[in-house]
Amino acid sequence: TSFSTPKKKKRDDGMREHVTGCARSEGYYKIDKKDKLKYLNNSRAFAEEPPADTQVRSPTSARRSEQRRLLSSFTGSCDSDLLKFNQLKFRKKKLKFCKSHIHDWGLFAMEPIAADEMVIEYVGQNIRQVIADMREKRYEDEGIGSSYMFRVDHDTIIDATKCGNFARFINHSCNPNCYAKVITVESQKKIVIYSKQHINVNEEITYDYKFPIEDVKIPCLCGSENCRGTLN
């Protein structure tokens, strides 16, 4: 025996009416060519005739326009240091470390750097004062002559002695071409080295360590005209 399948009806809006009341329960079925052409013609007409008040732009230009809009609003509402820090992450300055005439190793520019630009972030481990005192003594026992610790605030110190980046090679100078600044990024304090003036290619990056005054003096070897003679 063969049963004839009931003819599928269509609703007034052109959509197919399902006998069971649910499209998923009736499995796969083909769409009529007339309905398919009707849909294709409508979609093609919609793509070819954009609204009169809308400019036709490529996806790339639209994304660039959106980025510029967000950038302008971000600049007006947020600190410029945060914006510069994000730019520094995506476009790092070209730097190299090699032997320095000031002391041991130094950091040098491989490209011209304009004034008031972020040069590099001082990266290391964030530790407390108690841990810093313990590590300083341990570094002396291990024969490590230089410890690369940078104080952020009263409670936090960045230790780059064994876990850091090129910033730890920057030497002190009494007449530096850079300076260090503490900025806050996502509720976390960071140390960033800024340029004070224009820096030429192969010029050494320097900043003032600003060590506290102590009885035991550390000699300064920067050789600048206004050299103080000591780091502390």
C-alpha positions as CSV (number, residue, x, y, z in Angstrom):
1,T,0.0,0.0,0.0
2,S,1.2,3.5,-0.7
3,F,0.0,6.5,1.0
4,S,0.1,9.9,-0.7
5,T,1.9,12.5,1.4
6,P,-0.4,15.4,2.2
7,K,0.3,18.5,0.2
8,K,2.2,21.1,2.1
9,K,0.3,24.3,2.5
10,K,1.6,27.8,2.6
11,R,0.6,30.6,4.8
12,D,-0.5,34.0,3.7
13,D,3.0,35.4,4.3
14,G,4.6,32.9,1.9
15,M,6.2,30.7,4.6
16,R,5.6,27.0,4.5
17,E,3.0,25.7,7.0
18,H,4.2,22.5,8.8
19,V,1.7,19.7,9.3
20,T,3.2,18.6,12.6
21,G,3.5,22.2,13.8
22,C,7.3,22.1,14.0
23,A,9.8,22.4,11.2
24,R,12.5,20.3,13.0
25,S,10.2,17.3,13.3
26,E,9.6,17.0,9.5
27,G,13.2,16.6,8.6
28,Y,15.0,18.0,5.5
29,Y,13.0,19.3,2.6
30,K,13.8,21.4,-0.4
31,I,12.8,25.0,-0.9
32,D,10.9,25.8,-4.1
33,K,12.8,27.6,-6.8
34,K,10.3,30.4,-6.8
35,D,10.7,31.0,-3.1
36,K,14.5,30.8,-3.4
37,L,14.6,33.3,-6.3
38,K,12.3,35.6,-4.4
39,Y,14.7,35.5,-1.4
40,L,17.8,36.0,-3.5
41,N,16.3,38.9,-5.4
42,N,15.3,40.6,-2.2
43,S,18.7,40.2,-0.6
44,R,20.5,41.4,-3.8
45,A,18.3,44.4,-4.0
46,F,18.9,45.2,-0.3
47,A,22.7,45.0,-0.8
48,E,22.7,47.1,-4.0
49,E,20.5,49.9,-2.5
50,P,21.8,51.1,0.8
51,P,19.8,53.8,2.7
52,A,20.3,57.3,1.4
53,D,21.8,58.6,4.7
54,T,24.4,55.8,5.0
55,Q,27.8,56.0,3.3
56,V,29.1,52.8,1.6
57,R,32.4,51.9,3.2
58,S,34.5,48.8,3.2
59,P,34.7,46.8,6.4
60,T,38.4,47.8,6.8
61,S,37.6,51.5,6.6
62,A,34.7,51.1,8.9
63,R,36.9,49.4,11.5
64,R,39.5,52.1,11.2
65,S,36.9,54.8,11.6
66,E,35.6,53.0,14.7
67,Q,39.1,52.7,16.1
68,R,39.7,56.4,15.6
69,R,36.5,57.2,17.3
70,L,37.3,55.0,20.3
71,L,40.8,56.4,20.4
72,S,39.6,60.0,20.5
73,S,37.0,59.3,23.2
74,F,39.6,57.3,25.2
75,T,42.1,60.1,25.0
76,G,39.6,62.6,26.3
77,S,38.4,60.5,29.2
78,C,41.5,58.7,30.4
79,D,45.0,59.5,31.5
80,S,47.4,60.0,28.6
81,D,50.0,57.9,30.4
82,L,47.7,54.9,30.1
83,L,47.3,55.5,26.4
84,K,51.0,55.8,25.9
85,F,51.6,52.6,27.9
86,N,49.2,50.7,25.6
87,Q,51.0,52.1,22.6
88,L,54.4,51.1,24.1
89,K,53.2,47.5,24.4
90,F,52.3,47.3,20.7
91,R,55.2,49.3,19.3
92,K,58.3,48.8,21.4
93,K,61.3,51.1,21.0
94,K,64.3,49.5,19.4
95,L,67.0,49.2,22.1
96,K,70.2,47.2,22.6
97,F,72.5,46.6,25.5
98,C,76.3,46.6,25.2
99,K,79.4,47.8,27.1
100,S,79.1,51.3,28.5
101,H,81.7,53.9,29.3
102,I,79.8,54.7,32.5
103,H,79.7,51.3,34.2
104,D,79.7,47.7,32.9
105,W,76.6,47.2,30.7
106,G,74.4,50.0,29.4
107,L,71.2,50.4,27.3
108,F,71.5,52.2,23.9
109,A,68.9,53.5,21.4
110,M,68.7,51.9,18.0
111,E,66.3,54.5,16.7
112,P,65.7,58.2,17.2
113,I,63.4,58.8,20.3
114,A,61.5,62.1,20.6
115,A,61.2,64.0,23.9
116,D,58.5,63.0,26.4
117,E,58.0,59.5,25.0
118,M,57.9,56.2,26.8
119,V,61.1,54.3,26.2
120,I,60.8,51.1,28.2
121,E,59.0,49.6,31.2
122,Y,61.1,48.5,34.2
123,V,60.0,44.9,34.5
124,G,60.7,42.6,37.4
125,Q,59.1,40.8,40.4
126,N,57.0,42.8,42.8
127,I,58.2,42.1,46.4
128,R,57.8,43.6,49.8
129,Q,60.5,45.4,51.8
130,V,61.1,42.4,54.1
131,I,61.8,40.1,51.0
132,A,63.9,42.8,49.4
133,D,66.2,42.9,52.5
134,M,66.5,39.2,52.5
135,R,67.3,39.0,48.8
136,E,69.9,41.8,49.0
137,K,71.8,39.9,51.7
138,R,71.5,36.7,49.7
139,Y,72.8,38.4,46.5
140,E,75.8,39.6,48.4
141,D,76.5,36.1,49.6
142,E,76.2,34.7,46.1
143,G,78.7,37.3,44.8
144,I,76.3,39.3,42.7
145,G,77.8,42.7,42.7
146,S,74.8,44.6,41.4
147,S,71.2,44.2,42.6
148,Y,68.5,45.7,40.3
149,M,65.8,46.8,42.8
150,F,63.6,49.7,42.1
151,R,61.3,51.1,44.7
152,V,57.7,51.7,43.6
153,D,56.2,53.0,46.9
154,H,56.6,52.5,50.6
155,D,55.5,48.8,50.5
156,T,56.4,47.6,47.0
157,I,59.8,47.1,45.3
158,I,60.5,45.7,41.8
159,D,63.4,43.2,41.7
160,A,64.8,42.7,38.3
161,T,68.1,41.1,39.4
162,K,67.2,37.6,38.1
163,C,63.8,38.2,36.4
164,G,63.7,41.4,34.4
165,N,64.2,43.1,31.0
166,F,66.7,45.4,29.3
167,A,65.6,48.3,31.6
168,R,67.8,47.0,34.4
169,F,70.9,47.8,32.3
170,I,70.2,51.6,32.3
171,N,73.0,53.4,34.1
172,H,72.8,56.4,36.3
173,S,73.7,59.9,35.2
174,C,73.7,63.3,37.0
175,N,72.7,64.8,33.6
176,P,70.3,62.1,32.3
177,N,68.3,62.1,29.1
178,C,65.5,60.1,30.7
179,Y,63.5,60.0,33.9
180,A,61.5,57.3,35.7
181,K,57.8,57.7,36.5
182,V,55.3,55.5,38.4
183,I,52.0,55.1,36.6
184,T,48.9,53.0,37.4
185,V,47.6,50.6,34.9
186,E,44.5,48.5,35.8
187,S,45.0,49.2,39.5
188,Q,48.7,48.1,39.3
189,K,51.6,50.4,39.7
190,K,54.3,50.2,37.0
191,I,57.6,52.0,36.5
192,V,58.2,53.4,33.0
193,I,61.2,55.2,31.7
194,Y,60.4,58.5,29.8
195,S,62.7,60.5,27.5
196,K,63.5,64.0,28.8
197,Q,64.9,65.2,25.4
198,H,65.5,64.0,21.9
199,I,67.7,60.9,21.9
200,N,69.9,60.0,18.9
201,V,70.7,56.6,17.5
202,N,73.5,54.8,19.5
203,E,73.1,57.3,22.4
204,E,73.1,55.7,25.9
205,I,69.8,55.7,27.9
206,T,70.4,57.2,31.4
207,Y,68.3,58.4,34.3
208,D,68.9,59.7,37.8
209,Y,68.7,56.9,40.4
210,K,67.8,59.3,43.1
211,F,69.3,57.1,45.9
212,P,68.7,58.3,49.4
213,I,71.5,60.1,51.2
214,E,73.7,57.7,53.2
215,D,76.9,57.8,55.1
216,V,78.5,55.1,52.9
217,K,78.9,56.8,49.5
218,I,78.6,55.1,46.1
219,P,80.9,56.8,43.6
220,C,79.3,58.1,40.4
221,L,81.1,57.5,37.1
222,C,78.8,59.3,34.7
223,G,81.4,61.9,33.7
224,S,78.9,64.7,33.1
225,E,79.8,68.4,33.7
226,N,77.5,68.7,36.7
227,C,78.3,65.3,38.2
228,R,77.7,65.1,41.9
229,G,80.5,62.6,42.5
230,T,78.3,60.1,44.3
231,L,75.0,58.3,43.6
232,N,73.8,58.8,47.2
